Amino acid sequence: MTRDPRLSRLVTASDALLDLRLAELRRCARSVAETRARIEILSRDPVADPELPVAAQAQIEHQYRLWADARRAEELQALARQSAEWLEARDRARTALGRSDVLSRLQKRG
């Protein structure tokens, strides 16, 4: 039995699609990790300056916390969006992996 050249082309195409989907998944994972890191930084307390009067330091900390809370809210929205994108990318990569695996098995049988 001769091997069908169409199957070889399908295997090649499915492998290329798998590589593309895995790259997309890595990009999404990197975005999620970067956003989580920014959220963690925004959750830290500001560094106190011992040379400032206590009242000035308290005012600075209060302003920083207001700003950080607003930024953190924006980052959390971005994280939710990126997490949804990651889940979709994971599903696409999973499908591409299954397709590639099945086609490779068929080619080996052939």
C-alpha positions as MATLAB code, in Angstrom:
seq = 'MTRDPRLSRLVTASDALLDLRLAELRRCARSVAETRARIEILSRDPVADPELPVAAQAQIEHQYRLWADARRAEELQALARQSAEWLEARDRARTALGRSDVLSRLQKRG';
ca = [
       0.000    0.000    0.000;
       1.413    3.415   -0.978;
       1.271    6.306    1.357;
      -1.162    9.009    0.402;
       0.717   12.288   -0.153;
      -2.363   14.173    0.994;
      -1.991   12.629    4.436;
       1.630   13.808    4.622;
       0.520   17.328    3.730;
      -2.205   17.166    6.373;
       0.313   16.035    8.999;
       2.648   18.873    8.044;
      -0.173   21.404    8.165;
      -1.490   20.108   11.490;
       2.008   20.243   12.998;
       2.405   23.831   11.821;
      -0.998   24.713   13.273;
      -0.033   23.061   16.572;
       3.153   25.144   16.703;
       1.109   28.280   16.052;
      -1.448   27.405   18.745;
       1.273   26.606   21.292;
       2.984   29.936   20.571;
      -0.348   31.677   21.086;
      -0.824   29.829   24.385;
       2.665   30.856   25.560;
       1.957   34.485   24.621;
      -1.298   34.437   26.593;
       0.389   32.815   29.592;
       3.138   35.448   29.496;
       0.544   38.255   29.458;
      -1.273   36.744   32.442;
       1.994   36.374   34.380;
       3.049   39.955   33.633;
      -0.311   41.325   34.764;
      -0.208   39.265   37.953;
       3.257   40.651   38.667;
       2.009   44.227   38.206;
      -0.922   43.535   40.545;
       1.464   42.152   43.160;
       3.647   45.263   42.925;
       0.615   47.522   43.308;
      -0.383   45.586   46.439;
       2.804   46.512   48.265;
       2.886   49.308   50.816;
       4.710   52.469   49.766;
       8.182   52.999   51.165;
       8.178   55.518   53.993;
      10.559   58.449   53.901;
      11.788   59.023   57.475;
      12.782   62.605   56.691;
       9.216   63.689   55.911;
       6.871   64.895   58.634;
       4.368   62.249   59.739;
       1.383   64.203   58.386;
       3.001   64.604   54.973;
       3.948   60.938   54.891;
       0.361   59.938   55.754;
      -0.998   62.164   52.991;
       1.433   60.707   50.457;
       0.550   57.153   51.482;
      -3.168   57.941   51.210;
      -2.755   59.413   47.718;
      -0.622   56.475   46.660;
      -3.199   53.984   47.920;
      -5.973   55.767   46.014;
      -3.894   55.683   42.846;
      -2.793   52.061   43.402;
      -6.379   50.931   44.038;
      -7.519   52.470   40.755;
      -4.594   50.929   38.843;
      -5.155   47.562   40.521;
      -8.811   47.621   39.460;
      -7.723   48.247   35.856;
      -5.141   45.457   36.060;
      -7.707   43.046   37.506;
     -10.006   43.745   34.559;
      -7.114   43.115   32.192;
      -6.285   39.900   34.068;
      -9.861   38.657   33.699;
      -9.781   39.360   29.958;
      -6.349   37.757   29.568;
      -7.393   34.704   31.580;
     -10.362   34.202   29.271;
      -8.049   34.530   26.254;
      -5.678   31.990   27.831;
      -8.531   29.509   28.340;
      -9.577   29.887   24.711;
      -5.965   29.514   23.540;
      -5.585   26.407   25.723;
      -8.667   24.858   24.132;
      -7.422   25.662   20.623;
      -3.995   24.192   21.452;
      -5.630   21.086   22.904;
      -7.670   20.608   19.724;
      -4.603   21.143   17.535;
      -2.633   18.635   19.607;
      -5.367   16.021   19.255;
      -5.626   16.582   15.526;
      -1.871   16.390   15.079;
      -1.658   13.228   17.167;
      -4.425   11.444   15.261;
      -3.003   12.375   11.860;
       0.491   11.260   12.909;
      -0.888    7.918   14.060;
      -2.742    7.465   10.788;
       0.396    8.257    8.844;
       2.410    5.696   10.833;
      -0.196    3.018   10.137;
      -0.300    3.849    6.457;
];
